Amino acid sequence: MTHTERVQAVLESRNPDRMATLCGWLAYPRHLITIAGATDEEYKADPGKVYHEAYRRMGIDALVCGYPERGAKEPDPEAWRIVDHETYTHAKTGVELEDLVEKIDAMPEPEKYEDNFDLDGEYQKLEANIKKWRAMDPDIVYLPAQWDLGSHVTWYSEFGYENFFLLVGLYPERVRKLLEIGGAVGHSRAKVIARAVRNGIFPKAVFMGEDICTQRGCMISVDFMEKYYAPTLKYGLEPLKEVDCRPVWHSDGDTRKLIPMLLESGVRGFQGFQPECGVTLDYILKYKPKDGGRLLFFGPMAVTTELPVLDEQGIRQKVRDAFNTAKDKADILLFTSNTVIPDTPVENVIAMYDEATKCRY
């Protein structure tokens, strides 16, 4: 099978010839340089070329993103990181809670966001982006993450953690408005993806979700999420259901208590497995999507407890275990739980994807 045929088979709940693979979250340029057989000078001259060569050499079937833009601007392979002190959300933003309440009250109603959404313009941007990457790798499926789909509960990224969680506790109706705005925007974005699926330029799965869990569970009570968030998420995902495009949810941490709510809202797959939190293939396989089909997994290779610490044979065994666990029960694209950190031996990355090519249906 070609890369495209293999991914298409998985997304249609058919067995491909071998385990399909997904990549794009190698956060350390040194890994890419080594896998591509490139030099530091070649990377500094053209990071994108090295990026694509690394994935071609590993035989990757699908990519979730293009090469890191910060890597292109800061091409020192030892200095660059995908996350640093500047990218973290801070607890406090210097804005008073009362000012945020006034700001929320002044926001337009959710329907205004839909009325003002430029569907044609946003579709053209997506189409141009996909065409650009297809020109570089015609047979590798481009599956760019769409973090603004569905709804939006992680308003802490705009307001800071302290203000947002005070809003949740003190002003739930204001938070309801924020979530409904997120649902309106997510619904509009989902229309863009649905059009792309109809036109045959986007696969029948979309990578989305939000980091709303820590290793101890959900940052907000599940009762609050079910009351305020679930309706907006369900509305936001409606256009995808119409074209049979499967939303695959990403969230770090212990997501177990949220799984029933997510499935009821229209989520049909998961990514972001953390075995140290009890979030494993075995655990999630106890559930079924609302439509009764098979779950779709992007994973489940852990970037915390597996890839950085196991030896090559241990990594290969984890890949075989994932294959055998999902086989005939769920659809799977082998992927990592998050970005692969610099401490991970590059041999483990190579072994992970090499072993997938040996897992035959």
C-alpha positions, -999 to +999 in steps of 0.1 A: +000+000+000+010+036-005+011+060+025-023+075+014-039+041+009-027+029+043-040+059+062-073+058+043-078+022+052-073+030+089-097+059+088-123+037+071-119+010+098-103-014+073-071-033+081-041-019+061-011-041+051+008-030+082+006-006+111+001+029+099+023+057+114+018+094+123+045+118+132+054+155+134+062+160+170+099+156+171+108+187+191+146+184+190+163+193+157+193+171+166+169+141+161+158+153+127+194+160+116+206+125+127+177+107+111+180+126+079+217+120+077+222+158+074+248+182+087+242+212+110+250+235+081+224+218+059+198+222+087+206+259+092+204+265+055+170+247+051+153+233+082+122+223+062+142+201+038+159+182+067+125+178+084+109+162+054+139+140+047+139+126+082+102+116+079+107+102+045+136+080+057+114+066+085+086+059+061+060+080+079+025+077+065+010+110+079+021+142+095+002+164+120+022+196+113+048+213+092+084+218+103+087+240+134+086+276+124+107+286+155+133+261+143+136+279+110+141+313+128+165+299+154+183+272+135+209+263+162+199+227+168+211+227+204+195+259+215+160+255+201+131+240+220+094+238+211+085+249+246+105+273+269+098+298+296+083+322+272+056+298+260+041+288+293+008+303+305+013+323+336-008+322+368-013+359+368-015+383+339-016+416+357-053+421+348-078+424+376-107+399+378-133+426+378-119+440+346-122+406+330-158+403+341-165+437+323-146+425+293-168+393+290-200+413+294-189+435+265-182+406+242-207+400+214-232+372+218-220+339+203-242+340+172-223+372+162-191+352+159-207+329+135-223+357+115-189+374+111-169+342+103-153+343+069-160+307+058-147+312+022-116+330+033-107+304+060-113+276+036-090+292+011-062+295+037-066+258+047-066+247+010-034+267+003-017+252+033-026+216+024-015+221-012+018+235-001+026+204+020+013+180-006+037+196-031+066+187-008+054+152+001+027+141-024+020+107-009+023+115+028-011+124+043-011+159+058-033+159+089-028+193+105-041+197+141-071+220+145-070+233+180-098+257+176-124+231+167-153+220+189-154+245+217-129+263+239-126+257+277-090+266+282-095+303+285-067+304+310-044+308+281-059+343+276-068+352+311-042+334+332-048+305+355-058+324+386-083+347+369-099+319+349-105+295+377-118+323+399-143+330+371-153+294+371-160+295+408-175+329+412-190+338+378-202+305+361-227+323+339-199+344+324-179+312+318-210+298+301-209+327+277-172+321+270-179+285+263-208+293+240-185+317+221-160+289+218-187+266+205-197+291+179-162+296+167-155+258+168-187+252+148-176+276+122-141+261+120-157+227+117-176+239+087-143+247+070-130+211+077-162+196+066-160+214+032-124+202+028-135+167+035-163+169+009-138+183-016-114+154-009-085+175+003-088+166+041-088+131+055-118+118+074-103+125+108-092+156+125-068+161+154-082+185+181-087+189+218-076+209+248-053+205+278-078+206+306-064+178+328-035+174+351-020+141+363-046+142+391-076+147+369-097+174+353-088+210+362-126+218+365-152+195+381-167+170+357-202+181+368-193+217+356-179+204+323-210+183+317-233+212+324-215+240+306-189+226+283-205+194+268-233+212+250-210+237+233-186+209+223-214+188+208-226+218+188-191+227+177-185+192+163-218+188+144-205+198+110-179+170+112-206+144+119-223+153+087-193+143+066-183+113+088-150+130+099-138+116+132-126+140+159-096+127+177-092+143+211-059+154+226-055+162+263-025+156+286-029+141+321-056+119+336-086+122+312-104+091+323-134+108+340-140+130+309-141+101+284-179+094+287-187+131+283-164+135+253-178+105+235-214+116+242-204+150+227-192+135+194-155+127+200-146+094+182-109+089+191-081+098+215-045+109+216-023+119+246-019+086+264-001+088+298+002+053+313+014+068+346-020+083+349-039+051+340-047+064+305-039+034+283-053+017+253-067-011+275-086+014+296-101+034+268-111+003+248-138-003+275-157+025+257-173+029+223-181+060+202-217+072+203-222+060+168-212+024+177-182+022+154-146+017+164-125+042+183-096+058+165-063+061+183-033+083+176-006+068+198+001+054+224+039+058+228+045+077+260+071+105+259+076+103+296+077+067+309+086+049+277+106+066+249+132+084+270+139+055+294+134+021+277+160+004+256+155-003+219+140-037+225+117-023+251+104+003+226+098-024+200+079-045+224+057-015+233+049-010+196+040-047+192+018-045+224-001-015+211-006-032+177-019-064+193-041-045+218-058-024+191-059-051+164-095-059+153-108-037+182-099-001+172-082+018+144-047+031+152-020+053+138+012+049+158+021+082+173+036+097+204+017+110+234+033+145+230+065+161+217+096+139+219+121+155+243+158+159+237+166+133+264+150+106+242+177+085+224+173+089+187+177+051+183+144+047+202+126+070+178+140+051+148+131+017+164+096+028+172+087+036+136+108+007+122+089-018+143+056-005+131+065-015+095+069-051+108+035-052+125+014-069+098-023-074+097 
